[in-house]
Amino acid sequence: MKVFQRESQFRTTGGLSVRDITDEVNEVVRESGIAQGIACVYSPHTTCCVRVNEFEKGFLEDFATMLKRLVPSGEYYAHDDWDKRTENVCEEDVEFGNGHSHCMSMLLGSAGESIPVVDGKLQLGTWQRVLFLELDRERDRRWVVQVVGT
């Protein structure tokens, strides 16, 4: 059994932005030399996530509209109430409320995806892509790919 890991970093554009990272993930799988296994793609942040879906303009627009309807940024969030909140506080957060971003992240599920690797290739469907979703403001972000297998 072999384990190969690579971390990548970039600055997001903020808002509800989606970046297709499929090619980069494929490159890590190739670099790993692992033919049979699994690729775990993970982001260690609470207001963004990695998902597998279609990278198509109409869908992305529909998805953003739906999320904004379900979790509007202009509503009250106890997370952003500085008279109440006393935990996990950094100066930057006080300036920008992001309670809505945390709620969106919880709705979307885990911070990562596990994708089977067969014959050294990600086993994605025809239209599936690996997507990095930023749910908060413009920020420096990182994501990790760990490939495990033989």
WOKANOR-V233601 format. One record per pair of residues at least 6 apart in sequence whose ideal C-beta (glycine too) atoms are under 8 Angstrom apart, sorted by the first residue. I is the first residue (numbers start at 0). J is the second residue. Records with the same first field share a line. If there is no record, write none. Layout:
I = J, J
This chain:
0 = 147, 148, 149
1 = 31, 32, 33, 36, 147, 148, 149
2 = 145, 146, 147
3 = 27, 30, 31, 32, 33, 145, 146, 147
4 = 143, 144, 145, 146
5 = 27, 30, 143, 144
6 = 141, 142, 143
7 = 20, 23, 141, 142, 143, 144
8 = 139, 140, 141
9 = 18, 139, 140
10 = 137, 138, 139, 140
11 = 18, 47, 131, 133, 137, 138, 140
12 = 133, 137
13 = 133, 135, 136, 137, 138
14 = 133, 136
15 = 63, 66, 67, 103, 132, 133, 134
16 = 132, 133
17 = 54, 59, 130, 131, 132, 133
18 = 130, 131, 133
19 = 54, 128, 129, 130, 131
20 = 40, 49, 129, 130, 131, 142
21 = 54, 121, 123, 128, 129
23 = 144
24 = 38, 40, 114, 121, 129, 144
25 = 120, 121
27 = 38, 144, 146
28 = 38, 116, 119, 120, 121, 144, 146
29 = 119
31 = 146
32 = 119
33 = 116, 119, 146, 147, 148, 149
34 = 116, 117, 118, 119, 148, 149
35 = 116, 117, 118, 148, 149
36 = 115, 116, 146, 147, 148, 149
37 = 113, 114, 115, 116, 146, 147, 148
38 = 113, 114, 115, 116, 121, 144, 145, 146
39 = 111, 112, 113, 114, 143, 144, 145, 146, 147
40 = 49, 111, 112, 113, 114, 129, 142, 143, 144
41 = 49, 110, 111, 142, 143, 144, 145
42 = 48, 49, 110, 111, 131, 140, 141, 142, 143
43 = 110, 141, 143
44 = 110, 138, 140, 141
45 = 101, 104, 110
46 = 97, 100, 101, 103, 104, 133, 134, 135
47 = 104, 110, 131, 132, 133, 134, 135, 140
48 = 104, 107, 108, 109, 110, 111, 131, 132, 134
49 = 110, 111, 112, 129, 130, 131, 132, 142
50 = 107, 108, 112, 130, 132
51 = 112, 114, 123, 127, 128, 129, 130
52 = 58, 62, 127, 128, 130
53 = 126, 127, 128
54 = 128, 130
55 = 126
66 = 103, 106, 134
69 = 103, 106
70 = 99, 102, 103, 106
71 = 99
72 = 99
74 = 99
76 = 96, 98, 99, 101, 102
77 = 83, 84, 98
78 = 84, 96, 97, 98, 101
79 = 96, 97, 98
81 = 93
95 = 135, 136
97 = 135, 136
100 = 134, 135
103 = 134
104 = 110, 134
107 = 132, 134
112 = 129
114 = 121, 122, 123, 129
115 = 121, 122
116 = 122, 146, 148
121 = 129
123 = 129
131 = 140, 142
133 = 140
